[in-house]
Amino acid sequence: MAVPEYTIADFIHRESWWKNRGLLILNIYLILPLLSSVLNGLDSSILNGLQILPGWQEYFHNPQGKTLGLINSAQGIGALSGIPFSPYVSDLLGRRATMFIGATLMLAGVLTQALSTTVQVFIGARVLIGLGIAFSINAAPLLISELSYPTHRGKLTSLYNSMWYFGSIISAWICLVAYNRAGTSEWSWRVPVFIQAAVPILQMTLIWFIPESPRFLVARGLESRAARVLARYHANGTSECDHHLVAFEMAQIRHALNIERDIASSPSYLTCFATPGNRRRMFIIISIAISSQWSGNGLVSSYINIILDGVGITTTRTKAVINGGLQIFNLASALLGTMLVDKLGRRQLFLISNIGMLIVFSMWTITTALFNETGSTAAVKATVPLIFLFYFFYDFAYTPMLVSYTLEILPYNIRARGLAIMNFSAYLFNTFNAFVNPWALDAIGWKYYLVYCGWLVLELVFVMVFIIETRGRTLEETAALFDGVKIPRKTTERRDSTTFARIPQYGPRSPRLEKDMPDNYFELHESSSIRSSALGSHSHIELQERSGVQRTSAFGSPSHLETHSEESAVTFVK
């Protein structure tokens, strides 16, 4: 009797997600971890707005130079202290508990900051906030990636970092409103800080109402709970734990965890550098993290008050309006990049971004130099549009891709630690920037911009040489990119990726299990097929690529799954 064949299209929800009760509830729940990025943007941008306010400047006696640099870098110092430990807490206690710890620390820091009476207390509060953020930004994207529906995962992880600007928008405009209402009083800066407390309070209160990561539950031996979570939120809100998609996901999770245990019984940060493929991944991830902070964006994101003073814009209201408008523009630019990430590809986005930043920042440097040397009013008028245009190119790639590209190229066994390394690198160089930028601007003025021009040239060379395209790759191709087989860098996707095809079965080959693969078996593309067939056994998995590599599986009922994985925990290469 012939075994019926099905594709992944038979199991994935094809209608609008809001018409599916399970997906609707799940995506509403995922707003909560997305708020971690909002809070990060809110807190990271709040000092930019506070520096514009006369009330804050007068209360803390107009901090400048190294003092101002220490105030701006304090959050980064706290984050650097907590990031190395965050993946261990996340893996030991779970994603939700780690987010709760982060929210608690941030709430304590925000309240201390709002009630601070000296610069020293203010700096200490910033360090405490940074410590809380370290735990939050590690657990939140992991929870989103591991809990979201297969076809939503890529967009949600890209959206996560883009939501940073939603927080920065809130920060910029509440500072303007506070200035309009309270003028130069101390409440003009205390009220915006108090408003920050809303997000950690929400997370502390609601985090226990959303489900835990199924991968964490399986890793802790709670497979029945993991299956119920997947069934409720991925299988149309039902309680059918034997649903085809649920069985597929559970099998992949088990296999991924088995691979991790085989690779290292007690994985550490050294695992991230243990193989040539992993070292290459770490080089790319760390380089992108550095570029995200050293592209010149730190000048405006932390010191817009000084930058606008440098081109003759000195009124408080004008500065606040420019800052608020810039944050809205930034969010729109980041969302545009998020929508185009699958259409243009990762490498193309990075190239457009870096070429654009280099050209525009060079023009920005020229207009700043002209104003400082000649006092040209035309230079002032040109500088503000150039700042907006520069951020368009920066946000086009680096905002949506920083987290999503990192997660995409990391194998399962080093995902949490690799993400922590990326966050640590970003905060380390952001902290360095925050401390050095005001001192350098005071010392050499516009000539400091030339340093960033030179760095942007190096960034462009790095992107051209090392950034690889991962869009539409098969599992073998994705693995080969990092594990020694040379594949043309511009290869993006298969020619036959437009339809779900029913593929005839081929004879089995003896596959070799590739253990060091990117953890991406849920990014669903139509280009390759992972298929299952019911042969009366629950002990095997049949994974058949178009090349004919296959194994056998049964989830208790006939099914043929066709997908390109986002997390390649199960990968076979010829």
C-alpha positions as CSV (number, residue, x, y, z in Angstrom):
1,M,0.0,0.0,0.0
2,A,1.4,3.3,-1.0
3,V,2.3,5.8,1.7
4,P,0.5,9.1,1.2
5,E,2.7,12.2,0.8
6,Y,2.2,15.6,2.3
7,T,4.3,18.8,2.4
8,I,4.7,21.3,5.2
9,A,1.9,23.2,3.6
10,D,-0.4,20.6,4.9
11,F,0.5,21.4,8.5
12,I,1.4,25.1,8.6
13,H,-1.4,27.6,9.1
14,R,-1.9,29.3,5.7
15,E,-4.6,31.9,6.6
16,S,-4.1,35.2,8.4
17,W,-2.5,34.5,11.8
18,W,-5.0,36.6,13.7
19,K,-7.8,34.2,12.6
20,N,-5.9,31.4,14.4
21,R,-6.7,31.6,18.1
22,G,-3.4,29.9,19.2
23,L,-1.3,32.2,17.0
24,L,-3.2,35.3,18.0
25,I,-2.7,34.6,21.7
26,L,1.0,33.6,21.2
27,N,1.8,36.8,19.3
28,I,0.1,38.9,21.9
29,Y,2.2,37.2,24.5
30,L,5.4,37.8,22.6
31,I,4.8,41.6,22.9
32,L,6.1,41.2,26.5
33,P,9.7,40.0,25.6
34,L,9.7,42.6,22.7
35,L,9.3,45.2,25.4
36,S,12.9,44.4,26.6
37,S,14.2,46.0,23.5
38,V,11.8,48.9,23.9
39,L,13.1,49.4,27.5
40,N,16.7,49.2,26.3
41,G,16.0,51.9,23.7
42,L,14.1,54.0,26.2
43,D,16.9,53.9,28.8
44,S,19.8,54.2,26.3
45,S,18.2,57.3,24.8
46,I,16.9,58.9,28.0
47,L,20.3,60.6,28.7
48,N,20.3,62.1,25.2
49,G,17.0,63.8,26.0
50,L,18.0,64.8,29.6
51,Q,21.2,66.5,28.3
52,I,19.0,68.8,26.3
53,L,17.0,69.9,29.3
54,P,18.3,72.9,31.3
55,G,16.8,71.5,34.5
56,W,19.0,68.4,34.3
57,Q,22.1,70.4,33.4
58,E,21.6,72.8,36.3
59,Y,20.8,70.2,38.8
60,F,24.0,68.2,38.1
61,H,26.1,71.4,37.5
62,N,26.6,71.0,33.7
63,P,28.6,67.8,33.5
64,Q,31.2,67.8,30.7
65,G,34.2,65.8,29.4
66,K,35.1,62.8,31.4
67,T,32.2,63.2,33.9
68,L,29.7,63.3,31.1
69,G,31.4,60.3,29.5
70,L,31.2,58.3,32.7
71,I,27.5,59.1,33.1
72,N,26.8,57.9,29.5
73,S,29.0,54.8,29.9
74,A,27.7,53.7,33.3
75,Q,24.8,51.7,31.8
76,G,27.3,49.9,29.6
77,I,29.6,49.1,32.6
78,G,26.6,47.5,34.4
79,A,25.7,45.5,31.3
80,L,29.3,44.3,30.8
81,S,29.3,43.1,34.4
82,G,26.1,40.9,33.9
83,I,26.3,39.7,30.3
84,P,28.9,36.9,30.9
85,F,26.6,35.3,33.5
86,S,23.3,35.9,31.7
87,P,23.4,32.8,29.5
88,Y,24.1,30.5,32.5
89,V,21.1,31.9,34.4
90,S,19.0,31.7,31.2
91,D,19.9,28.0,30.7
92,L,19.6,27.1,34.4
93,L,16.4,29.0,35.5
94,G,14.7,29.5,32.2
95,R,14.0,32.4,29.9
96,R,11.1,33.8,31.9
97,A,12.9,33.7,35.3
98,T,15.9,35.5,33.7
99,M,13.6,38.2,32.3
100,F,12.0,38.6,35.8
101,I,15.4,39.0,37.4
102,G,16.4,41.6,34.8
103,A,13.2,43.5,35.2
104,T,13.6,43.6,39.0
105,L,17.1,45.0,38.8
106,M,16.0,47.5,36.2
107,L,13.1,48.7,38.3
108,A,15.4,49.2,41.3
109,G,17.8,51.1,39.1
110,V,15.2,53.3,37.6
111,L,13.7,54.3,41.0
112,T,17.2,55.1,42.3
113,Q,17.9,57.2,39.2
114,A,14.7,59.1,39.5
115,L,15.3,59.9,43.2
116,S,19.1,60.6,42.9
117,T,20.5,63.8,44.4
118,T,24.1,63.6,43.3
119,V,26.0,62.7,40.2
120,Q,27.5,59.7,42.0
121,V,24.1,58.2,42.9
122,F,22.9,58.9,39.4
123,I,25.9,57.0,37.9
124,G,25.4,54.1,40.4
125,A,21.7,53.8,39.3
126,R,22.8,53.7,35.7
127,V,25.1,50.8,36.5
128,L,22.3,48.9,38.2
129,I,20.0,49.5,35.2
130,G,22.7,48.1,32.9
131,L,23.1,45.0,35.1
132,G,19.3,44.3,34.7
133,I,19.4,44.9,31.0
134,A,22.2,42.3,30.6
135,F,19.8,39.6,31.8
136,S,16.8,40.9,29.9
137,I,18.5,41.2,26.5
138,N,19.8,37.7,26.7
139,A,16.6,36.0,27.7
140,A,14.1,38.0,25.7
141,P,15.3,37.3,22.1
142,L,15.9,33.6,23.0
143,L,12.3,33.3,24.2
144,I,11.0,35.0,21.1
145,S,13.1,32.8,18.8
146,E,12.3,29.5,20.6
147,L,8.6,30.2,21.2
148,S,7.4,31.9,18.0
149,Y,5.6,30.1,15.2
150,P,7.9,28.7,12.5
151,T,6.9,31.1,9.7
152,H,6.9,34.1,12.1
153,R,10.3,33.5,13.7
154,G,12.5,35.4,11.2
155,K,10.4,38.5,11.2
156,L,9.9,38.6,15.0
157,T,13.6,38.3,15.7
158,S,14.3,41.1,13.2
159,L,11.6,43.2,14.8
160,Y,13.1,42.7,18.3
161,N,16.1,44.9,17.7
162,S,14.1,47.4,15.6
163,M,11.8,48.0,18.6
164,W,14.8,49.7,20.3
165,Y,13.7,52.8,18.4
166,F,10.2,52.7,19.7
167,G,11.7,53.2,23.2
168,S,13.9,56.0,21.9
169,I,10.8,57.7,20.4
170,I,9.1,57.6,23.8
171,S,12.2,58.9,25.5
172,A,12.6,61.9,23.1
173,W,9.0,63.0,23.2
174,I,8.4,62.6,26.9
175,C,11.5,64.8,27.5
176,L,10.0,67.5,25.2
177,V,6.6,67.3,26.9
178,A,8.2,67.5,30.4
179,Y,10.2,70.5,29.3
180,N,7.0,72.2,28.0
181,R,5.2,71.5,31.3
182,A,7.9,71.9,33.9
183,G,10.3,74.2,32.3
184,T,13.7,74.3,34.1
185,S,12.5,72.6,37.3
186,E,14.0,69.3,38.5
187,W,10.7,67.6,37.6
188,S,11.4,68.2,33.9
189,W,13.9,65.3,34.2
190,R,12.6,63.3,37.1
191,V,9.2,62.6,35.4
192,P,10.7,61.1,32.2
193,V,12.9,58.8,34.4
194,F,9.9,57.7,36.5
195,I,8.0,56.8,33.3
196,Q,10.7,54.2,32.6
197,A,9.5,52.1,35.5
198,A,6.3,51.2,33.6
199,V,8.0,48.5,31.4
200,P,9.8,46.5,34.1
201,I,6.7,46.6,36.2
202,L,4.7,45.2,33.3
203,Q,7.3,42.4,32.7
204,M,7.5,41.5,36.4
205,T,3.7,41.3,36.7
206,L,2.9,39.5,33.4
207,I,5.9,37.3,32.6
208,W,4.5,34.3,34.4
209,F,1.4,34.3,32.3
210,I,3.3,33.6,29.1
211,P,4.6,30.1,28.2
212,E,8.2,29.0,28.8
213,S,10.5,28.1,25.9
214,P,9.7,24.5,24.7
215,R,13.5,24.0,24.2
216,F,14.2,24.9,27.8
217,L,11.4,22.6,29.0
218,V,12.7,19.6,27.0
219,A,16.2,20.3,28.2
220,R,14.9,20.1,31.8
221,G,13.1,16.8,31.1
222,L,9.6,18.4,30.9
223,E,8.7,17.0,27.5
224,S,5.0,16.7,28.2
225,R,4.8,20.4,29.1
226,A,6.8,21.4,26.0
227,A,4.4,19.3,23.8
228,R,1.4,21.0,25.4
229,V,2.9,24.5,24.8
230,L,3.5,23.7,21.1
231,A,0.1,22.0,20.7
232,R,-1.7,25.0,22.2
233,Y,0.0,27.8,20.4
234,H,1.4,26.1,17.2
235,A,-1.4,23.6,16.5
236,N,-4.4,25.9,16.1
237,G,-5.0,26.3,19.8
238,T,-5.9,22.6,20.3
239,S,-4.7,20.1,22.9
240,E,-3.6,17.5,20.3
241,C,0.0,16.7,21.4
242,D,0.2,14.2,18.5
243,H,-0.4,16.9,15.9
244,H,2.0,16.5,12.9
245,L,3.7,19.8,13.4
246,V,4.0,19.3,17.1
247,A,5.6,15.9,16.7
248,F,8.0,17.3,14.1
249,E,9.1,20.2,16.3
250,M,9.5,17.9,19.4
251,A,11.6,15.5,17.4
252,Q,13.8,18.3,16.2
253,I,14.2,19.7,19.7
254,R,15.2,16.3,21.1
255,H,17.7,15.7,18.3
256,A,19.2,19.2,18.8
257,L,19.7,18.7,22.5
258,N,21.2,15.2,21.9
259,I,23.8,16.8,19.5
260,E,24.6,19.4,22.1
261,R,25.2,16.7,24.7
262,D,27.4,14.8,22.3
263,I,29.5,17.8,21.5
264,A,30.2,18.9,25.0
265,S,29.0,17.5,28.3
266,S,29.6,20.9,30.0
267,P,29.7,23.6,27.2
268,S,31.5,26.8,28.0
269,Y,32.4,30.0,26.2
270,L,35.5,28.2,24.8
271,T,33.1,26.0,22.8
272,C,32.3,29.1,20.7
273,F,35.9,29.1,19.5
274,A,36.6,25.3,19.5
275,T,36.3,24.7,15.8
276,P,37.3,26.7,12.6
277,G,33.7,27.1,11.7
278,N,32.8,28.5,15.1
279,R,35.8,30.8,15.1
280,R,34.7,32.2,11.8
281,R,31.2,32.7,13.2
282,M,32.5,34.5,16.2
283,F,34.7,36.7,14.1
284,I,31.7,37.8,12.0
285,I,29.5,38.3,15.0
286,I,32.0,40.3,17.0
287,S,32.9,42.4,14.0
288,I,29.2,43.2,13.3
289,A,28.8,44.1,17.0
290,I,31.7,46.5,16.8
291,S,30.5,48.0,13.6
292,S,27.1,48.6,15.1
293,Q,28.7,50.9,17.7
294,W,31.6,52.5,15.7
295,S,29.9,53.6,12.6
296,G,29.5,57.2,13.8
297,N,26.0,56.6,15.2
298,G,27.2,56.9,18.7
299,L,27.9,60.6,18.2
300,V,24.2,61.4,17.8
301,S,22.7,58.5,19.9
302,S,24.5,59.7,23.1
303,Y,25.6,63.3,22.4
304,I,23.1,65.0,20.1
305,N,23.2,68.0,22.3
306,I,27.0,68.5,21.6
307,I,26.6,67.6,17.9
308,L,23.8,70.2,17.4
309,D,25.8,72.8,19.4
310,G,28.7,72.1,17.0
311,V,26.6,73.3,14.0
312,G,25.0,76.3,15.7
313,I,21.7,74.8,16.8
314,T,21.4,75.9,20.5
315,T,17.7,76.3,21.4
316,T,16.3,73.6,23.7
317,R,13.0,73.2,21.9
318,T,14.6,72.9,18.5
319,K,17.0,70.3,19.7
320,A,14.2,68.3,21.4
321,V,12.1,68.4,18.2
322,I,15.0,67.3,16.0
323,N,15.7,64.4,18.5
324,G,12.1,63.3,18.6
325,G,11.7,63.5,14.8
326,L,14.9,61.5,14.3
327,Q,13.8,58.6,16.5
328,I,10.5,58.3,14.5
329,F,12.5,58.3,11.3
330,N,14.9,55.7,12.7
331,L,12.0,53.4,13.6
332,A,10.5,53.7,10.1
333,S,13.9,53.0,8.5
334,A,14.5,49.9,10.7
335,L,11.1,48.5,9.9
336,L,11.8,49.0,6.1
337,G,14.9,47.0,6.5
338,T,13.0,44.3,8.4
339,M,10.5,44.0,5.6
340,L,13.2,43.8,2.9
341,V,15.5,41.3,4.7
342,D,14.1,38.3,2.9
343,K,13.6,40.1,-0.5
344,L,17.1,41.7,-0.8
345,G,19.0,39.2,1.3
346,R,21.4,39.8,4.3
347,R,24.5,40.6,2.4
348,Q,22.8,43.0,0.0
349,L,21.3,45.0,3.0
350,F,24.8,45.2,4.7
351,L,26.4,46.5,1.4
352,I,23.7,49.1,0.8
353,S,24.0,50.2,4.5
354,N,27.8,50.5,4.6
355,I,28.2,52.2,1.2
356,G,25.5,54.7,2.1
357,M,26.9,55.4,5.6
358,L,30.4,56.1,4.2
359,I,29.2,58.6,1.6
360,V,26.8,60.4,3.9
361,F,29.1,60.6,6.9
362,S,31.8,62.0,4.7
363,M,29.4,64.8,3.6
364,W,28.4,65.3,7.2
365,T,32.1,65.7,8.2
366,I,32.5,68.3,5.5
367,T,29.5,70.4,6.5
368,T,30.6,70.3,10.2
369,A,34.1,71.4,9.2
370,L,32.7,74.3,7.1
371,F,30.6,75.6,9.9
372,N,33.4,75.4,12.4
373,E,36.0,77.0,10.1
374,T,33.8,79.6,8.3
375,G,30.5,79.8,10.2
376,S,28.6,79.0,7.0
377,T,24.8,79.0,7.6
378,A,24.3,76.8,4.5
379,A,26.4,74.1,6.3
380,V,24.1,74.2,9.3
381,K,21.0,73.7,7.0
382,A,22.7,70.8,5.3
383,T,23.9,69.0,8.4
384,V,20.5,68.1,9.9
385,P,19.2,66.3,6.7
386,L,22.5,64.5,6.5
387,I,22.1,63.2,10.1
388,F,18.7,61.8,9.1
389,L,20.1,60.3,5.9
390,F,23.0,58.7,7.7
391,Y,20.7,57.1,10.2
392,F,18.5,55.8,7.3
393,F,21.4,53.8,6.0
394,Y,22.5,52.7,9.5
395,D,19.0,51.5,10.5
396,F,18.4,49.8,7.1
397,A,20.7,46.9,8.1
398,Y,22.4,47.1,11.5
399,T,19.3,47.7,13.5
400,P,17.2,44.7,12.3
401,M,20.1,42.4,11.4
402,L,22.3,42.7,14.5
403,V,20.4,40.1,16.6
404,S,18.7,38.2,13.8
405,Y,21.9,37.5,11.7
406,T,23.7,36.5,14.9
407,L,21.0,33.9,15.8
408,E,20.8,32.7,12.2
409,I,24.4,31.7,11.9
410,L,24.9,30.2,15.4
411,P,24.5,26.5,15.9
412,Y,22.2,25.3,18.7
413,N,24.8,24.3,21.2
414,I,26.4,27.8,21.4
415,R,23.4,30.0,20.7
416,A,22.9,31.6,24.2
417,R,26.6,32.1,24.7
418,G,27.2,33.4,21.2
419,L,24.4,35.9,21.7
420,A,26.0,36.9,25.0
421,I,29.3,37.4,23.2
422,M,27.6,39.7,20.7
423,N,25.9,41.7,23.4
424,F,29.1,41.9,25.4
425,S,31.1,43.2,22.4
426,A,28.5,45.7,21.5
427,Y,28.3,47.1,25.0
428,L,32.1,47.1,25.5
429,F,32.6,49.3,22.4
430,N,29.6,51.4,23.2
431,T,30.9,52.0,26.6
432,F,34.3,52.9,25.2
433,N,32.6,55.3,22.7
434,A,30.5,56.9,25.4
435,F,33.5,57.7,27.5
436,V,35.9,58.8,24.7
437,N,33.5,60.7,22.4
438,P,32.9,63.8,24.6
439,W,36.6,64.0,25.5
440,A,37.7,63.7,21.8
441,L,35.1,66.2,20.6
442,D,36.3,68.7,23.2
443,A,39.9,68.1,22.3
444,I,39.9,68.1,18.5
445,G,36.4,69.1,17.5
446,W,35.2,68.1,14.0
447,K,38.5,66.4,13.1
448,Y,37.4,63.5,15.3
449,Y,34.8,62.8,12.6
450,L,37.7,61.8,10.3
451,V,38.4,58.8,12.6
452,Y,34.9,57.5,11.9
453,C,35.4,58.1,8.1
454,G,38.4,55.8,8.2
455,W,36.6,53.2,10.2
456,L,33.6,53.1,7.8
457,V,36.1,52.3,5.0
458,L,37.3,49.3,7.0
459,E,33.7,48.2,7.7
460,L,32.8,48.3,4.0
461,V,35.9,46.1,3.2
462,F,34.8,43.7,6.0
463,V,31.3,43.4,4.6
464,M,32.5,42.8,1.1
465,V,34.9,40.1,2.1
466,F,33.3,38.3,5.1
467,I,29.5,38.7,5.2
468,I,27.9,35.7,3.6
469,E,24.4,35.3,2.3
470,T,22.2,32.9,4.2
471,R,18.9,33.6,2.5
472,G,17.3,30.4,1.0
473,R,20.3,28.1,1.7
474,T,19.8,24.4,2.1
475,L,21.1,22.9,5.2
476,E,24.2,21.5,3.5
477,E,25.1,24.9,1.9
478,T,24.6,26.7,5.2
479,A,26.9,24.3,7.0
480,A,29.5,24.4,4.2
481,L,29.7,28.2,4.5
482,F,31.3,27.9,7.9
483,D,32.9,24.4,7.8
484,G,35.4,24.4,5.1
485,V,33.6,23.9,1.7
486,K,33.8,27.0,-0.5
487,I,30.5,28.1,-2.0
488,P,30.1,31.2,-4.1
489,R,29.3,34.1,-1.7
490,K,26.6,35.5,-3.9
491,T,24.6,32.3,-4.1
492,T,21.3,33.2,-2.4
493,E,18.5,30.7,-3.1
494,R,17.5,27.7,-5.1
495,R,15.9,28.2,-8.5
496,D,12.9,26.1,-7.6
497,S,11.9,27.9,-4.4
498,T,8.5,29.2,-5.5
499,T,6.3,26.1,-4.9
500,F,5.8,23.3,-2.5
501,A,6.5,20.3,-4.7
502,R,5.8,16.7,-3.9
503,I,9.1,15.0,-4.5
504,P,9.4,11.3,-5.3
505,Q,11.5,9.3,-2.9
506,Y,15.0,8.3,-3.7
507,G,17.1,5.5,-2.5
508,P,18.8,6.1,0.9
509,R,22.4,6.9,1.2
510,S,24.6,6.6,4.2
511,P,24.5,10.1,5.7
512,R,27.1,11.7,7.9
513,L,25.7,13.7,10.8
514,E,27.1,17.2,10.8
515,K,27.1,18.3,14.4
516,D,28.3,21.9,14.1
517,M,25.5,23.4,12.2
518,P,23.6,26.7,12.5
519,D,20.5,26.2,14.7
520,N,17.9,27.0,12.1
521,Y,15.5,24.2,11.3
522,F,12.3,26.3,11.6
523,E,12.9,29.0,9.0
524,L,10.4,27.7,6.5
525,H,11.2,28.0,2.8
526,E,9.9,26.0,-0.1
527,S,13.4,25.3,-1.5
528,S,14.2,22.0,0.2
529,S,12.3,19.2,1.8
530,I,12.5,17.6,5.2
531,R,10.0,14.8,5.0
532,S,8.5,12.2,7.2
533,S,6.7,9.0,6.5
534,A,4.7,6.7,8.7
535,L,6.3,3.3,8.7
536,G,4.7,2.1,11.9
537,S,7.6,3.3,14.2
538,H,8.2,6.3,16.4
539,S,11.9,5.9,16.6
540,H,13.2,7.4,13.3
541,I,13.1,10.6,11.4
542,E,13.2,10.7,7.6
543,L,14.9,13.8,6.3
544,Q,15.0,13.9,2.6
545,E,16.7,16.7,0.6
546,R,16.2,17.0,-3.1
547,S,19.6,15.4,-3.4
548,G,18.1,12.2,-2.2
549,V,19.5,12.1,1.4
550,Q,16.9,10.5,3.6
551,R,16.1,8.8,6.8
552,T,12.9,7.2,8.1
553,S,10.4,8.6,10.6
554,A,7.0,8.2,12.0
555,F,5.1,10.6,14.1
556,G,2.2,8.2,14.5
557,S,0.5,9.2,11.2
558,P,1.5,9.8,7.6
559,S,3.3,13.1,6.9
560,H,5.8,14.5,4.5
561,L,7.3,17.8,5.7
562,E,9.0,20.1,3.2
563,T,11.0,22.9,4.7
564,H,14.3,24.8,4.8
565,S,15.3,24.8,8.4
566,E,16.1,27.8,10.5
567,E,17.7,25.7,13.2
568,S,19.7,23.0,11.6
569,A,19.8,20.7,14.6
570,V,19.3,17.8,12.2
571,T,21.5,18.1,9.1
572,F,22.9,15.5,6.8
573,V,25.7,16.1,4.2
574,K,26.8,13.9,1.4
